[in-house]
Amino acid sequence: MKKAGWIIVSITSFCIGLYPVTYFLVDRKFGLLSSKSEALLLNTPWNIGFYAHIVFGGIALFIGWIQFNQSLRFSRLMLHRTIGKIYVISALVSSLAGIYIGFFATGGVISSTGFIGLGVTWFATTLLAYQNIHHQKLSAHQKWMTYSYAACFAAVTLRIWLPILTSLTHDFLTSYKIVAWLCWVPNLIVAYFLNIRRPDLQKNLH
């Protein structure tokens, strides 16, 4: 089951990690952009934030899952560190951009607080993961990186939950407000249970 789970995570991360490319190939009134006003789509700071968020977020999602491969960590430590540095930079940039564009989220304050909360959580957990490995605190680093990637994986769970909720409620706006929280809070809960199952982290978590 564990192996099957990681296969699903790797495939979905790979596919959604490439998803931002779509925004460079099709009309801009595509996907979530179709709910944005013309004025916002022409706003330069928002566009910088949006493309920084999806491009660097796509990179983080695309490569982040590789870091949980134990054989890679043991056999190719330098590659693990290089990928880790790319992930951290991408995650920090994307999360900060996500916090900014979160203020303009479709659905008003409920959606905004959800996505801003996600951005803050992703930024904080990634920074803590980096700080801990910088101080050679391996267990704490692994714990916070699990939380960080759980937040990053919201890009996948959002695209799973949104069409399901929309089909059930027949109301995109209501569904979007719910998914602004649903796409990441359960992910962190899963990360918590993954962490407490690791004997070397139990003392840190309780």
C-alpha positions in Angstrom: 0.0 0.0 0.0 2.9 2.3 0.8 4.5 1.7 -2.5 1.2 2.2 -4.4 0.6 5.4 -2.5 4.0 6.8 -3.6 3.4 5.7 -7.2 0.2 7.7 -7.2 1.9 10.7 -5.6 4.8 10.6 -8.1 2.5 10.3 -11.2 0.1 13.1 -10.1 3.0 15.3 -9.1 4.6 14.8 -12.5 1.4 15.6 -14.3 0.4 18.6 -12.3 4.0 19.8 -12.1 3.8 20.2 -15.9 0.4 21.8 -15.8 1.6 25.4 -15.8 3.0 24.9 -19.3 -0.6 24.9 -20.4 -1.0 28.6 -19.5 1.7 29.4 -22.1 0.1 27.4 -24.9 -3.6 28.3 -24.8 -5.8 31.3 -24.4 -5.5 33.0 -21.0 -9.2 32.5 -20.3 -8.4 29.0 -19.3 -9.0 27.0 -16.2 -9.0 29.1 -13.0 -8.2 32.2 -15.0 -11.6 32.1 -16.6 -13.0 33.4 -13.2 -10.7 36.4 -13.2 -11.7 39.9 -14.3 -10.1 41.5 -17.4 -8.6 44.2 -15.3 -6.9 41.7 -13.0 -5.5 39.8 -16.0 -4.0 43.0 -17.3 -2.5 43.9 -13.9 1.4 43.6 -14.1 2.2 42.9 -10.4 -0.6 40.3 -10.3 0.7 38.6 -13.5 4.3 38.5 -12.1 2.9 36.9 -8.9 0.7 34.5 -10.8 3.4 33.2 -13.2 6.0 33.1 -10.4 3.6 31.0 -8.4 2.7 28.5 -11.0 6.2 28.1 -12.6 8.2 27.7 -9.4 5.3 25.8 -7.8 5.3 23.5 -10.8 9.1 22.9 -10.4 8.7 22.2 -6.6 5.9 19.8 -7.2 7.7 18.1 -10.1 10.9 17.4 -8.2 9.8 17.4 -4.5 8.5 13.8 -4.3 12.0 12.5 -5.4 13.5 13.7 -2.1 11.5 11.0 -0.2 13.3 8.2 -2.0 15.6 6.7 0.6 17.8 4.8 -1.8 18.5 8.1 -3.6 19.4 9.8 -0.3 21.8 7.1 0.6 23.4 6.4 -2.8 23.5 9.8 -4.4 23.6 12.3 -1.5 24.9 15.2 -3.7 22.0 14.8 -6.1 19.7 14.8 -3.2 21.2 18.0 -1.9 21.0 19.7 -5.3 17.4 18.8 -5.8 16.7 19.9 -2.3 18.2 23.3 -2.9 16.1 23.7 -6.1 13.0 22.6 -4.2 13.6 25.1 -1.4 14.2 28.1 -3.7 11.2 27.2 -5.8 8.9 26.6 -2.8 9.9 29.9 -1.1 9.4 31.9 -4.3 6.1 30.2 -5.2 4.7 30.4 -1.6 5.5 34.1 -1.4 3.9 34.7 -4.8 0.9 32.6 -3.7 0.4 34.8 -0.6 0.3 37.9 -2.8 -2.1 36.5 -5.4 -4.2 35.0 -2.6 -5.4 38.5 -1.8 -7.1 38.5 -5.2 -8.6 35.0 -5.0 -12.0 34.4 -6.5 -14.6 34.0 -3.8 -13.6 36.9 -1.5 -12.3 36.7 2.1 -13.0 32.9 2.6 -11.0 31.9 -0.4 -8.3 34.5 0.2 -7.7 33.5 3.8 -7.5 29.8 2.7 -5.0 30.4 0.0 -3.0 32.9 2.1 -2.9 30.4 4.9 -1.6 27.8 2.5 1.1 30.1 1.3 2.2 31.0 4.8 2.2 27.4 5.9 4.2 26.3 2.8 6.7 29.1 3.3 7.2 28.5 7.0 7.5 24.7 6.8 10.0 24.9 3.9 12.1 27.5 5.8 12.0 25.3 9.0 13.1 22.3 6.9 16.0 24.2 5.4 17.1 25.7 8.8 17.1 22.3 10.4 19.2 20.6 7.8 21.5 23.6 7.8 22.1 22.8 11.5 22.4 19.1 10.9 19.1 18.2 12.6 18.1 15.5 10.2 14.9 14.2 11.9 13.4 17.6 12.3 14.4 18.4 8.7 12.6 15.3 7.5 9.5 16.2 9.6 9.2 19.7 8.3 9.9 18.7 4.7 7.0 16.2 4.9 4.8 19.1 6.0 6.2 21.3 3.2 5.5 18.8 0.5 2.1 18.2 1.9 1.4 21.9 1.4 3.0 21.8 -2.1 0.8 18.8 -3.0 -2.3 21.1 -2.5 -1.8 21.8 -6.3 -2.8 18.2 -6.9 -5.6 17.9 -4.3 -7.2 21.2 -5.4 -7.6 19.8 -8.9 -9.1 16.6 -7.5 -11.5 18.2 -5.1 -12.7 21.1 -7.2 -14.4 19.1 -10.0 -15.9 16.7 -7.4 -17.4 19.5 -5.3 -18.6 21.4 -8.4 -20.4 18.4 -9.7 -22.0 17.9 -6.3 -23.0 21.5 -5.5 -23.5 22.7 -9.1 -21.9 25.9 -7.8 -18.3 26.8 -8.7 -18.0 29.7 -6.3 -19.1 27.8 -3.3 -16.9 24.8 -4.3 -13.9 27.1 -4.7 -14.4 28.6 -1.3 -14.4 25.2 0.3 -11.5 23.9 -1.8 -9.4 26.9 -0.7 -9.1 25.1 2.6 -9.9 21.5 1.7 -6.9 21.3 -0.8 -4.3 21.7 2.0 -5.6 21.2 5.6 -6.3 17.4 5.2 -2.8 17.1 3.5 -1.2 18.4 6.7 -3.2 16.0 8.8 -1.9 13.1 6.6 1.6 14.5 7.0 1.2 14.5 10.7 0.2 10.9 10.9 3.1 10.0 8.5 5.4 11.7 10.9 4.2 10.1 14.1 4.6 6.7 12.5 8.4 7.3 12.3 10.0 6.3 15.6 12.8 8.8 15.4 10.2 11.7 15.3 7.7 10.6 17.9 9.5 12.4 20.8 9.5 15.6 18.7 5.9 15.4 17.9 4.5 14.5 21.4 
